[in-house]
């Protein structure tokens, strides 16, 4: 699958930089018990400069995990608790009149950080979501008549609670599509729960192991990772199977799929698969890289029918059917 004339220097750099992200996992694991897959996906999002939506019941360490990751990165961090009375100005900032200078001055909001934790994102009203959408997609915000670019890297890690729906708002589909991944944070195992009892949550024990410079260098290396045309065709087939399942011997999925995923999902699969290969110390993508990231990329972008909801069929089961049926290279 790999090219024969690949730059040996790049291969060495990939091994060197990917080792740093292994160290990041180790540091986060000093505080977080289990959740290795979630940590890996967070690393992929950082490498792709993509946003994440973490869904899980209260108390499964979603917020602590993000704080632990940031401690190992040392990025500018801001946490914002989303509530129904939140205003766009609370997120992006506002203009304040200075009577001495007799002019308005810009007071920047918490969005001007490298990593923004949007806690319980589905509790904020539409205007706040619209302000966040501009930041997520354009990496800029507008305050008054001025537009301000956000510093790179800019990452939004949002959390939401799937079981408590009182006082929540459904996220607009356009915004959900901007999240690179939707990650489902589950309960720990019995053994992990016992370990949690003995473990002290102290973020101070986490060392900074990855710098901004390392992140930017790794992102450039990911652009150089080789993707064979057969892998690209496989990615496109997976995407088209969500739109026209009957063309891929998946006629049984037709009653459950209202809309397939957007072209943004194609780009996300391609980019995330390269980052997954990078973390595996490889300079080329294999089908297993695509399969590994597919559920997290596709699950929030597939719109299911009422029939699927009535029969309690979830997007993940449809994705597994697609991965099992669409032939891989």
ZIHU-V60322 format. One record per backbone hydrogen bond with DSSP energy under -0.5 kcal/mol. CO is the residue of the C=O (numbers start at 1). NH is the residue of the N-H. E is the energy in kcal/mol with one decimal. If there is no record, write none. Layout:
BEGIN
co=<CO	CO>
nh=<NH	NH>
e=<E	E>
END
This chain:
BEGIN
co=<3	7	8	9	10	11	12	13	14	15	16	17	17	18	19	20	21	22	23	24	25	27	28	28	31	32	35	36	37	38	39	40	41	42	43	44	45	45	46	51	51	52	52	53	53	54	55	57	61	62	63	64	65	66	67	68	69	70	70	72	72	76	76	78	80	80	83	87	87	88	88	89	90	91	92	94	96	97	98	98	103	105	106	107	109	111	114	115	115	116	116	117	117	118	118	119	120	121	122	125	125	126	127	128	129	130	131	132	133	134	134	134	135	139	141	141	142	143	146	148	153	155	155	156	156	157	158	159	160	160	163	165	172	172	173	175	176	178	181	183	183	184	189	190	191	192	193	194	195	199	200	202	203	207	211	212	213	214	215	216	217	218	219	220	221	222	226	228	229	230	231	232	233	234	235	236	237	238	239	239	240	244	245	245	246	250	251	253	253	254	256	256	259	262	262	263	264	265	266	267	268	269	270	271	272	273	274	275	276	277	278	283	286	286	287	288	289	290	291	293	294	295	296	298	298	301	302	303	303	305	306	307	308	309	312	314	314	315	316	317	318	319	320	321	322>
nh=<6	11	12	13	14	15	16	17	18	19	20	20	21	22	23	24	25	26	27	28	29	30	31	32	33	34	39	40	41	42	43	44	45	46	47	48	49	50	49	180	181	54	158	55	183	160	185	60	65	66	67	68	69	70	71	72	73	74	75	209	210	114	115	117	82	119	86	90	91	91	92	93	110	111	109	107	105	99	102	103	98	96	108	94	112	113	155	78	117	118	157	80	119	121	159	82	123	124	169	128	129	130	131	132	133	134	135	136	137	138	139	140	139	150	143	148	144	146	143	141	155	116	157	52	158	118	54	121	56	162	165	168	175	176	177	178	179	51	53	55	185	186	193	194	195	196	197	198	199	201	202	205	206	209	215	216	217	218	219	220	221	222	223	224	224	225	285	232	233	234	235	236	237	238	239	240	241	242	242	243	244	247	248	250	249	253	254	256	257	257	258	305	303	265	266	267	268	269	270	271	272	273	274	275	276	277	278	279	280	282	281	226	289	290	291	292	293	294	295	297	298	299	182	301	302	303	304	258	259	309	310	311	313	312	314	317	318	319	320	321	322	323	324	325	326>
e=<-0.6	-1.8	-2.1	-2.1	-2.5	-2.0	-2.3	-2.9	-2.5	-1.3	-0.8	-0.5	-1.0	-1.3	-1.8	-1.7	-1.9	-2.0	-2.2	-2.4	-2.1	-1.3	-1.6	-2.8	-0.5	-0.5	-2.1	-2.3	-2.2	-2.1	-2.1	-2.2	-2.3	-2.0	-2.3	-2.0	-0.7	-3.0	-0.7	-1.6	-1.4	-0.6	-3.1	-0.6	-2.7	-2.1	-2.8	-1.0	-2.2	-1.7	-2.3	-2.5	-2.4	-2.3	-2.0	-1.6	-0.9	-3.4	-0.7	-2.0	-1.9	-1.0	-2.4	-3.1	-0.7	-2.0	-1.8	-1.1	-0.7	-1.1	-2.9	-1.2	-0.6	-2.0	-1.9	-3.2	-3.2	-0.7	-1.7	-1.4	-3.0	-3.3	-0.7	-2.0	-1.7	-1.8	-2.9	-2.1	-0.5	-0.8	-2.6	-2.9	-1.0	-0.7	-2.3	-2.5	-1.9	-1.4	-4.6	-0.5	-1.9	-2.4	-1.8	-2.3	-2.3	-1.6	-1.4	-2.6	-2.5	-2.5	-0.6	-0.7	-1.1	-2.2	-0.5	-3.1	-0.5	-2.0	-2.5	-2.3	-0.5	-3.1	-0.6	-2.1	-0.7	-1.7	-3.6	-2.3	-1.8	-0.5	-0.8	-1.6	-0.6	-2.4	-2.2	-1.2	-1.4	-0.6	-2.2	-3.1	-0.7	-0.8	-2.5	-2.0	-1.9	-2.2	-1.3	-1.1	-1.4	-0.5	-1.2	-1.8	-1.6	-0.6	-2.1	-2.7	-2.3	-2.5	-2.4	-1.7	-1.7	-2.1	-1.1	-0.6	-1.1	-1.2	-2.2	-2.0	-2.3	-1.9	-2.4	-2.1	-2.4	-2.2	-1.9	-2.7	-1.9	-0.7	-1.0	-0.7	-3.3	-1.8	-1.8	-2.0	-0.8	-2.1	-1.3	-1.7	-1.1	-0.7	-0.6	-1.7	-1.8	-1.7	-0.8	-1.9	-2.2	-2.7	-2.1	-2.5	-2.9	-2.1	-1.4	-2.0	-2.3	-2.1	-2.1	-2.1	-1.0	-2.7	-1.9	-2.6	-1.6	-1.1	-2.5	-2.0	-1.4	-1.7	-0.6	-1.8	-2.7	-2.4	-1.9	-1.5	-1.2	-0.5	-0.6	-2.7	-1.6	-1.7	-2.8	-1.9	-3.2	-1.2	-0.5	-0.7	-1.3	-2.4	-2.2	-1.6	-2.1	-2.8	-2.0	-1.2	-2.9>
END
